Amino acid sequence: MAYQDAITALADPTRRVIIEKLRRGPLPVGAIAAGMEVSRPAVSQHLRVLSDAGLLAVRPEGNRRLYAIAPDGVDELRRYLDTLWDDALAGFARAAEEKAKGNAK
């Protein structure tokens, strides 16, 4: 999975709701769909997109499938976001150094 796939998958608010539900642990599609404003088949389609993006792991259990957040997929996205944070901190440090040099003159 590329972090771009994860970002694209998470752009949809319904998929973000699904991820929030799965933060508490693995769930079958019926439990995920409960209380959502979209149909169960639509939830299944969203689960497929999240799975294809590497954000979900799917495990068969009896006659149902349990969906869970895939740590490896989330870790790749986190590593990418960390680079953005590193860039922001480096920019802040440069700005602070420039301001300090300006005040020293």
Gaussian input, Z-matrix of N, CA and C with variables (Angstrom, degrees):
# hf/3-21g

backbone

0 1
 N
 C     1     B1
 C     2     B2     1     A1
 N     3     B3     2     A2     1     D1
 C     4     B4     3     A3     2     D2
 C     5     B5     4     A4     3     D3
 N     6     B6     5     A5     4     D4
 C     7     B7     6     A6     5     D5
 C     8     B8     7     A7     6     D6
 N     9     B9     8     A8     7     D7
 C    10    B10     9     A9     8     D8
 C    11    B11    10    A10     9     D9
 N    12    B12    11    A11    10    D10
 C    13    B13    12    A12    11    D11
 C    14    B14    13    A13    12    D12
 N    15    B15    14    A14    13    D13
 C    16    B16    15    A15    14    D14
 C    17    B17    16    A16    15    D15
 N    18    B18    17    A17    16    D16
 C    19    B19    18    A18    17    D17
 C    20    B20    19    A19    18    D18
 N    21    B21    20    A20    19    D19
 C    22    B22    21    A21    20    D20
 C    23    B23    22    A22    21    D21
 N    24    B24    23    A23    22    D22
 C    25    B25    24    A24    23    D23
 C    26    B26    25    A25    24    D24
 N    27    B27    26    A26    25    D25
 C    28    B28    27    A27    26    D26
 C    29    B29    28    A28    27    D27
 N    30    B30    29    A29    28    D28
 C    31    B31    30    A30    29    D29
 C    32    B32    31    A31    30    D30
 N    33    B33    32    A32    31    D31
 C    34    B34    33    A33    32    D32
 C    35    B35    34    A34    33    D33
 N    36    B36    35    A35    34    D34
 C    37    B37    36    A36    35    D35
 C    38    B38    37    A37    36    D36
 N    39    B39    38    A38    37    D37
 C    40    B40    39    A39    38    D38
 C    41    B41    40    A40    39    D39
 N    42    B42    41    A41    40    D40
 C    43    B43    42    A42    41    D41
 C    44    B44    43    A43    42    D42
 N    45    B45    44    A44    43    D43
 C    46    B46    45    A45    44    D44
 C    47    B47    46    A46    45    D45
 N    48    B48    47    A47    46    D46
 C    49    B49    48    A48    47    D47
 C    50    B50    49    A49    48    D48
 N    51    B51    50    A50    49    D49
 C    52    B52    51    A51    50    D50
 C    53    B53    52    A52    51    D51
 N    54    B54    53    A53    52    D52
 C    55    B55    54    A54    53    D53
 C    56    B56    55    A55    54    D54
 N    57    B57    56    A56    55    D55
 C    58    B58    57    A57    56    D56
 C    59    B59    58    A58    57    D57
 N    60    B60    59    A59    58    D58
 C    61    B61    60    A60    59    D59
 C    62    B62    61    A61    60    D60
 N    63    B63    62    A62    61    D61
 C    64    B64    63    A63    62    D62
 C    65    B65    64    A64    63    D63
 N    66    B66    65    A65    64    D64
 C    67    B67    66    A66    65    D65
 C    68    B68    67    A67    66    D66
 N    69    B69    68    A68    67    D67
 C    70    B70    69    A69    68    D68
 C    71    B71    70    A70    69    D69
 N    72    B72    71    A71    70    D70
 C    73    B73    72    A72    71    D71
 C    74    B74    73    A73    72    D72
 N    75    B75    74    A74    73    D73
 C    76    B76    75    A75    74    D74
 C    77    B77    76    A76    75    D75
 N    78    B78    77    A77    76    D76
 C    79    B79    78    A78    77    D77
 C    80    B80    79    A79    78    D78
 N    81    B81    80    A80    79    D79
 C    82    B82    81    A81    80    D80
 C    83    B83    82    A82    81    D81
 N    84    B84    83    A83    82    D82
 C    85    B85    84    A84    83    D83
 C    86    B86    85    A85    84    D84
 N    87    B87    86    A86    85    D85
 C    88    B88    87    A87    86    D86
 C    89    B89    88    A88    87    D87
 N    90    B90    89    A89    88    D88
 C    91    B91    90    A90    89    D89
 C    92    B92    91    A91    90    D90
 N    93    B93    92    A92    91    D91
 C    94    B94    93    A93    92    D92
 C    95    B95    94    A94    93    D93
 N    96    B96    95    A95    94    D94
 C    97    B97    96    A96    95    D95
 C    98    B98    97    A97    96    D96
 N    99    B99    98    A98    97    D97
 C   100   B100    99    A99    98    D98
 C   101   B101   100   A100    99    D99
 N   102   B102   101   A101   100   D100
 C   103   B103   102   A102   101   D101
 C   104   B104   103   A103   102   D102
 N   105   B105   104   A104   103   D103
 C   106   B106   105   A105   104   D104
 C   107   B107   106   A106   105   D105
 N   108   B108   107   A107   106   D106
 C   109   B109   108   A108   107   D107
 C   110   B110   109   A109   108   D108
 N   111   B111   110   A110   109   D109
 C   112   B112   111   A111   110   D110
 C   113   B113   112   A112   111   D111
 N   114   B114   113   A113   112   D112
 C   115   B115   114   A114   113   D113
 C   116   B116   115   A115   114   D114
 N   117   B117   116   A116   115   D115
 C   118   B118   117   A117   116   D116
 C   119   B119   118   A118   117   D117
 N   120   B120   119   A119   118   D118
 C   121   B121   120   A120   119   D119
 C   122   B122   121   A121   120   D120
 N   123   B123   122   A122   121   D121
 C   124   B124   123   A123   122   D122
 C   125   B125   124   A124   123   D123
 N   126   B126   125   A125   124   D124
 C   127   B127   126   A126   125   D125
 C   128   B128   127   A127   126   D126
 N   129   B129   128   A128   127   D127
 C   130   B130   129   A129   128   D128
 C   131   B131   130   A130   129   D129
 N   132   B132   131   A131   130   D130
 C   133   B133   132   A132   131   D131
 C   134   B134   133   A133   132   D132
 N   135   B135   134   A134   133   D133
 C   136   B136   135   A135   134   D134
 C   137   B137   136   A136   135   D135
 N   138   B138   137   A137   136   D136
 C   139   B139   138   A138   137   D137
 C   140   B140   139   A139   138   D138
 N   141   B141   140   A140   139   D139
 C   142   B142   141   A141   140   D140
 C   143   B143   142   A142   141   D141
 N   144   B144   143   A143   142   D142
 C   145   B145   144   A144   143   D143
 C   146   B146   145   A145   144   D144
 N   147   B147   146   A146   145   D145
 C   148   B148   147   A147   146   D146
 C   149   B149   148   A148   147   D147
 N   150   B150   149   A149   148   D148
 C   151   B151   150   A150   149   D149
 C   152   B152   151   A151   150   D150
 N   153   B153   152   A152   151   D151
 C   154   B154   153   A153   152   D152
 C   155   B155   154   A154   153   D153
 N   156   B156   155   A155   154   D154
 C   157   B157   156   A156   155   D155
 C   158   B158   157   A157   156   D156
 N   159   B159   158   A158   157   D157
 C   160   B160   159   A159   158   D158
 C   161   B161   160   A160   159   D159
 N   162   B162   161   A161   160   D160
 C   163   B163   162   A162   161   D161
 C   164   B164   163   A163   162   D162
 N   165   B165   164   A164   163   D163
 C   166   B166   165   A165   164   D164
 C   167   B167   166   A166   165   D165
 N   168   B168   167   A167   166   D166
 C   169   B169   168   A168   167   D167
 C   170   B170   169   A169   168   D168
 N   171   B171   170   A170   169   D169
 C   172   B172   171   A171   170   D170
 C   173   B173   172   A172   171   D171
 N   174   B174   173   A173   172   D172
 C   175   B175   174   A174   173   D173
 C   176   B176   175   A175   174   D174
 N   177   B177   176   A176   175   D175
 C   178   B178   177   A177   176   D176
 C   179   B179   178   A178   177   D177
 N   180   B180   179   A179   178   D178
 C   181   B181   180   A180   179   D179
 C   182   B182   181   A181   180   D180
 N   183   B183   182   A182   181   D181
 C   184   B184   183   A183   182   D182
 C   185   B185   184   A184   183   D183
 N   186   B186   185   A185   184   D184
 C   187   B187   186   A186   185   D185
 C   188   B188   187   A187   186   D186
 N   189   B189   188   A188   187   D187
 C   190   B190   189   A189   188   D188
 C   191   B191   190   A190   189   D189
 N   192   B192   191   A191   190   D190
 C   193   B193   192   A192   191   D191
 C   194   B194   193   A193   192   D192
 N   195   B195   194   A194   193   D193
 C   196   B196   195   A195   194   D194
 C   197   B197   196   A196   195   D195
 N   198   B198   197   A197   196   D196
 C   199   B199   198   A198   197   D197
 C   200   B200   199   A199   198   D198
 N   201   B201   200   A200   199   D199
 C   202   B202   201   A201   200   D200
 C   203   B203   202   A202   201   D201
 N   204   B204   203   A203   202   D202
 C   205   B205   204   A204   203   D203
 C   206   B206   205   A205   204   D204
 N   207   B207   206   A206   205   D205
 C   208   B208   207   A207   206   D206
 C   209   B209   208   A208   207   D207
 N   210   B210   209   A209   208   D208
 C   211   B211   210   A210   209   D209
 C   212   B212   211   A211   210   D210
 N   213   B213   212   A212   211   D211
 C   214   B214   213   A213   212   D212
 C   215   B215   214   A214   213   D213
 N   216   B216   215   A215   214   D214
 C   217   B217   216   A216   215   D215
 C   218   B218   217   A217   216   D216
 N   219   B219   218   A218   217   D217
 C   220   B220   219   A219   218   D218
 C   221   B221   220   A220   219   D219
 N   222   B222   221   A221   220   D220
 C   223   B223   222   A222   221   D221
 C   224   B224   223   A223   222   D222
 N   225   B225   224   A224   223   D223
 C   226   B226   225   A225   224   D224
 C   227   B227   226   A226   225   D225
 N   228   B228   227   A227   226   D226
 C   229   B229   228   A228   227   D227
 C   230   B230   229   A229   228   D228
 N   231   B231   230   A230   229   D229
 C   232   B232   231   A231   230   D230
 C   233   B233   232   A232   231   D231
 N   234   B234   233   A233   232   D232
 C   235   B235   234   A234   233   D233
 C   236   B236   235   A235   234   D234
 N   237   B237   236   A236   235   D235
 C   238   B238   237   A237   236   D236
 C   239   B239   238   A238   237   D237
 N   240   B240   239   A239   238   D238
 C   241   B241   240   A240   239   D239
 C   242   B242   241   A241   240   D240
 N   243   B243   242   A242   241   D241
 C   244   B244   243   A243   242   D242
 C   245   B245   244   A244   243   D243
 N   246   B246   245   A245   244   D244
 C   247   B247   246   A246   245   D245
 C   248   B248   247   A247   246   D246
 N   249   B249   248   A248   247   D247
 C   250   B250   249   A249   248   D248
 C   251   B251   250   A250   249   D249
 N   252   B252   251   A251   250   D250
 C   253   B253   252   A252   251   D251
 C   254   B254   253   A253   252   D252
 N   255   B255   254   A254   253   D253
 C   256   B256   255   A255   254   D254
 C   257   B257   256   A256   255   D255
 N   258   B258   257   A257   256   D256
 C   259   B259   258   A258   257   D257
 C   260   B260   259   A259   258   D258
 N   261   B261   260   A260   259   D259
 C   262   B262   261   A261   260   D260
 C   263   B263   262   A262   261   D261
 N   264   B264   263   A263   262   D262
 C   265   B265   264   A264   263   D263
 C   266   B266   265   A265   264   D264
 N   267   B267   266   A266   265   D265
 C   268   B268   267   A267   266   D266
 C   269   B269   268   A268   267   D267
 N   270   B270   269   A269   268   D268
 C   271   B271   270   A270   269   D269
 C   272   B272   271   A271   270   D270
 N   273   B273   272   A272   271   D271
 C   274   B274   273   A273   272   D272
 C   275   B275   274   A274   273   D273
 N   276   B276   275   A275   274   D274
 C   277   B277   276   A276   275   D275
 C   278   B278   277   A277   276   D276
 N   279   B279   278   A278   277   D277
 C   280   B280   279   A279   278   D278
 C   281   B281   280   A280   279   D279
 N   282   B282   281   A281   280   D280
 C   283   B283   282   A282   281   D281
 C   284   B284   283   A283   282   D282
 N   285   B285   284   A284   283   D283
 C   286   B286   285   A285   284   D284
 C   287   B287   286   A286   285   D285
 N   288   B288   287   A287   286   D286
 C   289   B289   288   A288   287   D287
 C   290   B290   289   A289   288   D288
 N   291   B291   290   A290   289   D289
 C   292   B292   291   A291   290   D290
 C   293   B293   292   A292   291   D291
 N   294   B294   293   A293   292   D292
 C   295   B295   294   A294   293   D293
 C   296   B296   295   A295   294   D294
 N   297   B297   296   A296   295   D295
 C   298   B298   297   A297   296   D296
 C   299   B299   298   A298   297   D297
 N   300   B300   299   A299   298   D298
 C   301   B301   300   A300   299   D299
 C   302   B302   301   A301   300   D300
 N   303   B303   302   A302   301   D301
 C   304   B304   303   A303   302   D302
 C   305   B305   304   A304   303   D303
 N   306   B306   305   A305   304   D304
 C   307   B307   306   A306   305   D305
 C   308   B308   307   A307   306   D306
 N   309   B309   308   A308   307   D307
 C   310   B310   309   A309   308   D308
 C   311   B311   310   A310   309   D309
 N   312   B312   311   A311   310   D310
 C   313   B313   312   A312   311   D311
 C   314   B314   313   A313   312   D312

   B1=1.4448
   B2=1.5146
   B3=1.2723
   B4=1.4547
   B5=1.5272
   B6=1.3126
   B7=1.4615
   B8=1.5318
   B9=1.3437
   B10=1.4634
   B11=1.5239
   B12=1.3398
   B13=1.4708
   B14=1.5246
   B15=1.3274
   B16=1.4661
   B17=1.5220
   B18=1.3304
   B19=1.4606
   B20=1.5242
   B21=1.3234
   B22=1.4670
   B23=1.5274
   B24=1.3263
   B25=1.4671
   B26=1.5256
   B27=1.3139
   B28=1.4616
   B29=1.5297
   B30=1.3293
   B31=1.4659
   B32=1.5246
   B33=1.3168
   B34=1.4584
   B35=1.5332
   B36=1.3348
   B37=1.4645
   B38=1.5313
   B39=1.3213
   B40=1.4642
   B41=1.5251
   B42=1.3185
   B43=1.4667
   B44=1.5197
   B45=1.3140
   B46=1.4646
   B47=1.5270
   B48=1.3293
   B49=1.4761
   B50=1.5232
   B51=1.3141
   B52=1.4725
   B53=1.5253
   B54=1.3161
   B55=1.4697
   B56=1.5232
   B57=1.3206
   B58=1.4749
   B59=1.5233
   B60=1.3254
   B61=1.4695
   B62=1.5294
   B63=1.3188
   B64=1.4638
   B65=1.5297
   B66=1.3011
   B67=1.4728
   B68=1.5230
   B69=1.3152
   B70=1.4677
   B71=1.5214
   B72=1.3328
   B73=1.4567
   B74=1.5154
   B75=1.3404
   B76=1.4663
   B77=1.5269
   B78=1.3342
   B79=1.4650
   B80=1.5173
   B81=1.3382
   B82=1.4714
   B83=1.5305
   B84=1.3083
   B85=1.4641
   B86=1.5234
   B87=1.3221
   B88=1.4623
   B89=1.5168
   B90=1.3140
   B91=1.4668
   B92=1.5221
   B93=1.3172
   B94=1.4662
   B95=1.5242
   B96=1.3286
   B97=1.4606
   B98=1.5244
   B99=1.3304
   B100=1.4681
   B101=1.5230
   B102=1.3274
   B103=1.4512
   B104=1.5179
   B105=1.3093
   B106=1.4721
   B107=1.5244
   B108=1.3121
   B109=1.4636
   B110=1.5224
   B111=1.3395
   B112=1.4608
   B113=1.5201
   B114=1.3223
   B115=1.4585
   B116=1.5272
   B117=1.3096
   B118=1.4643
   B119=1.5314
   B120=1.3602
   B121=1.4682
   B122=1.5306
   B123=1.3280
   B124=1.4672
   B125=1.5268
   B126=1.3322
   B127=1.4633
   B128=1.5246
   B129=1.3190
   B130=1.4660
   B131=1.5280
   B132=1.3252
   B133=1.4669
   B134=1.5263
   B135=1.3090
   B136=1.4693
   B137=1.5365
   B138=1.3195
   B139=1.4637
   B140=1.5281
   B141=1.3092
   B142=1.4602
   B143=1.5356
   B144=1.3158
   B145=1.4665
   B146=1.5300
   B147=1.3252
   B148=1.4615
   B149=1.5282
   B150=1.3208
   B151=1.4706
   B152=1.5177
   B153=1.3293
   B154=1.4633
   B155=1.5369
   B156=1.3324
   B157=1.4626
   B158=1.5303
   B159=1.3241
   B160=1.4615
   B161=1.5154
   B162=1.3232
   B163=1.4612
   B164=1.5224
   B165=1.3404
   B166=1.4599
   B167=1.5167
   B168=1.3092
   B169=1.4660
   B170=1.5239
   B171=1.3132
   B172=1.4610
   B173=1.5239
   B174=1.3364
   B175=1.4634
   B176=1.5265
   B177=1.3456
   B178=1.4638
   B179=1.5315
   B180=1.3120
   B181=1.4624
   B182=1.5168
   B183=1.3221
   B184=1.4624
   B185=1.5157
   B186=1.3353
   B187=1.4625
   B188=1.5297
   B189=1.3075
   B190=1.4617
   B191=1.5250
   B192=1.3116
   B193=1.4723
   B194=1.5186
   B195=1.3096
   B196=1.4622
   B197=1.5254
   B198=1.3061
   B199=1.4610
   B200=1.5252
   B201=1.3171
   B202=1.4616
   B203=1.5190
   B204=1.2993
   B205=1.4625
   B206=1.5269
   B207=1.3309
   B208=1.4700
   B209=1.5261
   B210=1.3306
   B211=1.4648
   B212=1.5290
   B213=1.3226
   B214=1.4678
   B215=1.5235
   B216=1.3153
   B217=1.4628
   B218=1.5106
   B219=1.3160
   B220=1.4568
   B221=1.5269
   B222=1.3250
   B223=1.4649
   B224=1.5238
   B225=1.3278
   B226=1.4631
   B227=1.5284
   B228=1.3208
   B229=1.4643
   B230=1.5258
   B231=1.3239
   B232=1.4641
   B233=1.5236
   B234=1.3419
   B235=1.4697
   B236=1.5290
   B237=1.3265
   B238=1.4590
   B239=1.5320
   B240=1.3158
   B241=1.4662
   B242=1.5237
   B243=1.3294
   B244=1.4680
   B245=1.5194
   B246=1.3341
   B247=1.4663
   B248=1.5292
   B249=1.3300
   B250=1.4724
   B251=1.5241
   B252=1.3138
   B253=1.4567
   B254=1.5229
   B255=1.3386
   B256=1.4719
   B257=1.5271
   B258=1.3319
   B259=1.4612
   B260=1.5301
   B261=1.3286
   B262=1.4628
   B263=1.5275
   B264=1.3161
   B265=1.4669
   B266=1.5282
   B267=1.3308
   B268=1.4606
   B269=1.5310
   B270=1.3198
   B271=1.4634
   B272=1.5261
   B273=1.3106
   B274=1.4614
   B275=1.5235
   B276=1.3344
   B277=1.4737
   B278=1.5276
   B279=1.3366
   B280=1.4662
   B281=1.5277
   B282=1.3344
   B283=1.4647
   B284=1.5268
   B285=1.3207
   B286=1.4684
   B287=1.5199
   B288=1.3275
   B289=1.4741
   B290=1.5204
   B291=1.3327
   B292=1.4623
   B293=1.5300
   B294=1.3159
   B295=1.4611
   B296=1.5242
   B297=1.3277
   B298=1.4653
   B299=1.5312
   B300=1.3125
   B301=1.4735
   B302=1.5214
   B303=1.3318
   B304=1.4621
   B305=1.5146
   B306=1.3124
   B307=1.4657
   B308=1.5280
   B309=1.3421
   B310=1.4613
   B311=1.5196
   B312=1.3090
   B313=1.4714
   B314=1.4936
   A1=109.46
   A2=115.97
   A3=121.36
   A4=107.37
   A5=115.52
   A6=118.64
   A7=110.90
   A8=117.09
   A9=119.91
   A10=111.16
   A11=116.69
   A12=120.85
   A13=110.33
   A14=115.92
   A15=120.31
   A16=110.50
   A17=116.49
   A18=120.22
   A19=110.38
   A20=116.43
   A21=120.62
   A22=110.30
   A23=116.70
   A24=120.66
   A25=111.02
   A26=117.12
   A27=120.99
   A28=113.17
   A29=117.01
   A30=120.06
   A31=111.30
   A32=117.18
   A33=121.40
   A34=110.01
   A35=118.22
   A36=120.07
   A37=113.85
   A38=118.24
   A39=120.52
   A40=110.35
   A41=116.94
   A42=120.10
   A43=111.12
   A44=116.47
   A45=118.60
   A46=110.67
   A47=117.35
   A48=120.70
   A49=109.54
   A50=117.13
   A51=121.22
   A52=109.97
   A53=116.95
   A54=120.38
   A55=110.04
   A56=117.60
   A57=120.42
   A58=111.01
   A59=117.21
   A60=120.27
   A61=111.04
   A62=116.36
   A63=120.51
   A64=112.68
   A65=117.92
   A66=119.82
   A67=111.00
   A68=117.61
   A69=121.80
   A70=112.89
   A71=116.41
   A72=120.28
   A73=111.97
   A74=116.66
   A75=121.74
   A76=112.44
   A77=114.66
   A78=121.27
   A79=110.54
   A80=116.77
   A81=119.78
   A82=109.41
   A83=116.63
   A84=121.27
   A85=111.78
   A86=118.39
   A87=120.59
   A88=112.59
   A89=116.40
   A90=120.59
   A91=111.04
   A92=116.36
   A93=119.67
   A94=110.07
   A95=116.63
   A96=121.69
   A97=112.70
   A98=117.67
   A99=120.77
   A100=110.48
   A101=115.07
   A102=121.03
   A103=115.07
   A104=117.09
   A105=118.97
   A106=109.81
   A107=115.98
   A108=121.50
   A109=112.74
   A110=117.60
   A111=120.78
   A112=108.68
   A113=115.98
   A114=120.66
   A115=111.65
   A116=115.34
   A117=120.11
   A118=111.39
   A119=119.34
   A120=118.15
   A121=112.70
   A122=116.90
   A123=119.70
   A124=109.93
   A125=117.13
   A126=120.31
   A127=109.40
   A128=116.82
   A129=120.45
   A130=111.10
   A131=116.71
   A132=119.78
   A133=110.88
   A134=116.71
   A135=120.40
   A136=110.39
   A137=117.15
   A138=120.67
   A139=110.46
   A140=116.51
   A141=120.37
   A142=110.54
   A143=116.55
   A144=120.09
   A145=109.86
   A146=116.91
   A147=120.88
   A148=111.16
   A149=116.45
   A150=120.58
   A151=110.90
   A152=116.80
   A153=120.90
   A154=111.56
   A155=116.44
   A156=120.92
   A157=111.49
   A158=116.58
   A159=120.54
   A160=114.57
   A161=116.91
   A162=120.36
   A163=113.67
   A164=116.88
   A165=120.30
   A166=111.37
   A167=114.64
   A168=122.41
   A169=106.41
   A170=116.39
   A171=121.78
   A172=107.95
   A173=115.38
   A174=120.22
   A175=108.71
   A176=116.68
   A177=117.80
   A178=110.32
   A179=115.48
   A180=121.78
   A181=107.31
   A182=115.43
   A183=119.73
   A184=109.66
   A185=115.85
   A186=119.57
   A187=112.65
   A188=117.15
   A189=119.98
   A190=110.18
   A191=114.43
   A192=120.90
   A193=107.96
   A194=114.77
   A195=120.01
   A196=109.08
   A197=115.24
   A198=121.93
   A199=108.60
   A200=115.50
   A201=121.42
   A202=108.63
   A203=115.73
   A204=120.33
   A205=108.27
   A206=116.12
   A207=122.02
   A208=108.62
   A209=117.22
   A210=119.58
   A211=113.94
   A212=117.96
   A213=119.79
   A214=112.16
   A215=116.80
   A216=120.34
   A217=112.15
   A218=116.34
   A219=120.64
   A220=109.91
   A221=116.54
   A222=120.13
   A223=111.21
   A224=117.54
   A225=119.84
   A226=110.78
   A227=116.16
   A228=120.31
   A229=110.08
   A230=118.03
   A231=121.85
   A232=111.10
   A233=117.08
   A234=120.04
   A235=110.74
   A236=116.67
   A237=119.89
   A238=110.49
   A239=116.96
   A240=120.24
   A241=111.02
   A242=117.04
   A243=120.09
   A244=111.45
   A245=117.82
   A246=119.60
   A247=110.31
   A248=116.62
   A249=119.61
   A250=110.22
   A251=116.28
   A252=121.05
   A253=109.88
   A254=116.35
   A255=120.11
   A256=110.77
   A257=116.74
   A258=120.77
   A259=111.11
   A260=116.24
   A261=120.11
   A262=110.80
   A263=116.71
   A264=119.82
   A265=111.69
   A266=116.55
   A267=120.13
   A268=110.21
   A269=116.78
   A270=120.84
   A271=111.24
   A272=116.75
   A273=120.86
   A274=110.22
   A275=116.82
   A276=121.05
   A277=110.62
   A278=117.38
   A279=120.68
   A280=110.80
   A281=115.63
   A282=119.57
   A283=110.69
   A284=117.04
   A285=120.54
   A286=110.78
   A287=117.41
   A288=120.93
   A289=110.97
   A290=116.66
   A291=120.68
   A292=110.79
   A293=116.12
   A294=119.93
   A295=110.08
   A296=116.64
   A297=120.77
   A298=110.26
   A299=117.68
   A300=120.93
   A301=110.16
   A302=116.56
   A303=120.81
   A304=111.84
   A305=117.46
   A306=121.28
   A307=111.20
   A308=117.48
   A309=121.07
   A310=111.72
   A311=118.41
   A312=121.57
   A313=112.72
   D1=138.46
   D2=173.27
   D3=-98.56
   D4=148.58
   D5=-179.88
   D6=-58.96
   D7=-27.48
   D8=178.64
   D9=-61.51
   D10=-38.91
   D11=178.63
   D12=-63.72
   D13=-40.75
   D14=179.78
   D15=-64.76
   D16=-44.05
   D17=179.98
   D18=-62.56
   D19=-43.23
   D20=178.86
   D21=-62.55
   D22=-43.98
   D23=-179.44
   D24=-63.60
   D25=-39.40
   D26=-177.09
   D27=-80.95
   D28=-4.25
   D29=178.33
   D30=-67.18
   D31=-23.10
   D32=-178.54
   D33=-85.76
   D34=126.90
   D35=-177.70
   D36=-62.47
   D37=-32.66
   D38=177.90
   D39=-63.72
   D40=-38.56
   D41=179.22
   D42=-68.92
   D43=-33.80
   D44=176.72
   D45=-67.28
   D46=-36.17
   D47=175.66
   D48=-62.93
   D49=-42.24
   D50=178.73
   D51=-60.75
   D52=-46.20
   D53=178.65
   D54=-60.01
   D55=-42.41
   D56=178.37
   D57=-60.01
   D58=-42.39
   D59=178.80
   D60=-62.87
   D61=-37.24
   D62=-176.51
   D63=-80.04
   D64=-8.77
   D65=177.55
   D66=-61.90
   D67=-26.79
   D68=-179.12
   D69=-81.90
   D70=-11.76
   D71=179.42
   D72=137.61
   D73=174.12
   D74=-177.45
   D75=-61.75
   D76=144.42
   D77=179.29
   D78=-142.72
   D79=150.70
   D80=170.81
   D81=-79.17
   D82=163.19
   D83=-175.84
   D84=-58.25
   D85=-36.69
   D86=179.75
   D87=-61.03
   D88=-42.24
   D89=178.54
   D90=-69.69
   D91=-34.85
   D92=177.70
   D93=-66.95
   D94=-42.45
   D95=-176.88
   D96=-72.57
   D97=-22.50
   D98=-177.28
   D99=-58.36
   D100=126.82
   D101=177.03
   D102=80.87
   D103=-0.19
   D104=179.36
   D105=-86.99
   D106=157.19
   D107=-177.38
   D108=-85.54
   D109=0.44
   D110=178.82
   D111=-113.43
   D112=160.99
   D113=-178.05
   D114=-70.25
   D115=162.66
   D116=177.63
   D117=-60.80
   D118=-42.05
   D119=175.93
   D120=-61.25
   D121=-35.16
   D122=177.83
   D123=-67.05
   D124=-39.05
   D125=176.94
   D126=-61.73
   D127=-41.44
   D128=178.30
   D129=-59.93
   D130=-40.04
   D131=177.72
   D132=-64.93
   D133=-41.23
   D134=177.90
   D135=-64.80
   D136=-38.63
   D137=177.73
   D138=-62.47
   D139=-37.96
   D140=178.62
   D141=-64.28
   D142=-43.62
   D143=179.44
   D144=-61.91
   D145=-45.44
   D146=179.08
   D147=-63.60
   D148=-39.39
   D149=177.85
   D150=-66.28
   D151=-45.09
   D152=179.57
   D153=-62.57
   D154=-28.90
   D155=178.35
   D156=-80.90
   D157=-3.59
   D158=178.19
   D159=84.74
   D160=9.61
   D161=-177.09
   D162=-88.84
   D163=-16.82
   D164=-179.37
   D165=-124.53
   D166=147.14
   D167=170.36
   D168=-108.71
   D169=142.09
   D170=-178.64
   D171=-120.74
   D172=131.57
   D173=-177.67
   D174=-132.19
   D175=123.62
   D176=176.38
   D177=-70.84
   D178=139.59
   D179=175.75
   D180=-141.86
   D181=103.18
   D182=-175.15
   D183=65.54
   D184=-127.81
   D185=-178.94
   D186=-97.56
   D187=15.34
   D188=177.96
   D189=-130.83
   D190=171.16
   D191=179.19
   D192=-118.77
   D193=134.72
   D194=177.03
   D195=-101.17
   D196=134.72
   D197=179.43
   D198=-107.46
   D199=139.04
   D200=179.14
   D201=-144.52
   D202=156.23
   D203=175.87
   D204=-66.89
   D205=133.82
   D206=179.79
   D207=-89.91
   D208=110.43
   D209=-177.13
   D210=-56.22
   D211=-38.49
   D212=-178.88
   D213=-64.20
   D214=-41.85
   D215=179.22
   D216=-66.30
   D217=-41.98
   D218=178.52
   D219=-67.64
   D220=-35.86
   D221=179.57
   D222=-63.69
   D223=-39.69
   D224=178.42
   D225=-63.27
   D226=-42.01
   D227=177.41
   D228=-64.54
   D229=-42.24
   D230=178.95
   D231=-61.76
   D232=-41.63
   D233=179.10
   D234=-61.19
   D235=-41.38
   D236=177.49
   D237=-62.87
   D238=-47.81
   D239=-179.60
   D240=-63.10
   D241=-33.48
   D242=175.76
   D243=-61.45
   D244=-35.37
   D245=178.74
   D246=-65.55
   D247=-35.40
   D248=176.76
   D249=-65.27
   D250=-41.34
   D251=178.82
   D252=-64.70
   D253=-42.74
   D254=177.73
   D255=-59.62
   D256=-42.19
   D257=178.12
   D258=-62.85
   D259=-41.94
   D260=179.95
   D261=-64.58
   D262=-42.36
   D263=178.74
   D264=-65.48
   D265=-39.32
   D266=178.14
   D267=-64.06
   D268=-40.44
   D269=177.54
   D270=-64.44
   D271=-40.37
   D272=177.24
   D273=-63.02
   D274=-43.34
   D275=179.25
   D276=-61.80
   D277=-42.53
   D278=178.47
   D279=-62.29
   D280=-44.07
   D281=-179.81
   D282=-63.74
   D283=-40.15
   D284=179.12
   D285=-65.91
   D286=-40.30
   D287=178.28
   D288=-64.71
   D289=-42.53
   D290=179.00
   D291=-63.34
   D292=-41.23
   D293=179.07
   D294=-66.20
   D295=-40.84
   D296=178.65
   D297=-63.46
   D298=-40.62
   D299=177.69
   D300=-64.65
   D301=-39.42
   D302=179.84
   D303=-65.98
   D304=-35.38
   D305=179.88
   D306=-76.96
   D307=-23.65
   D308=-178.53
   D309=-77.84
   D310=-16.73
   D311=-177.60
   D312=-76.57

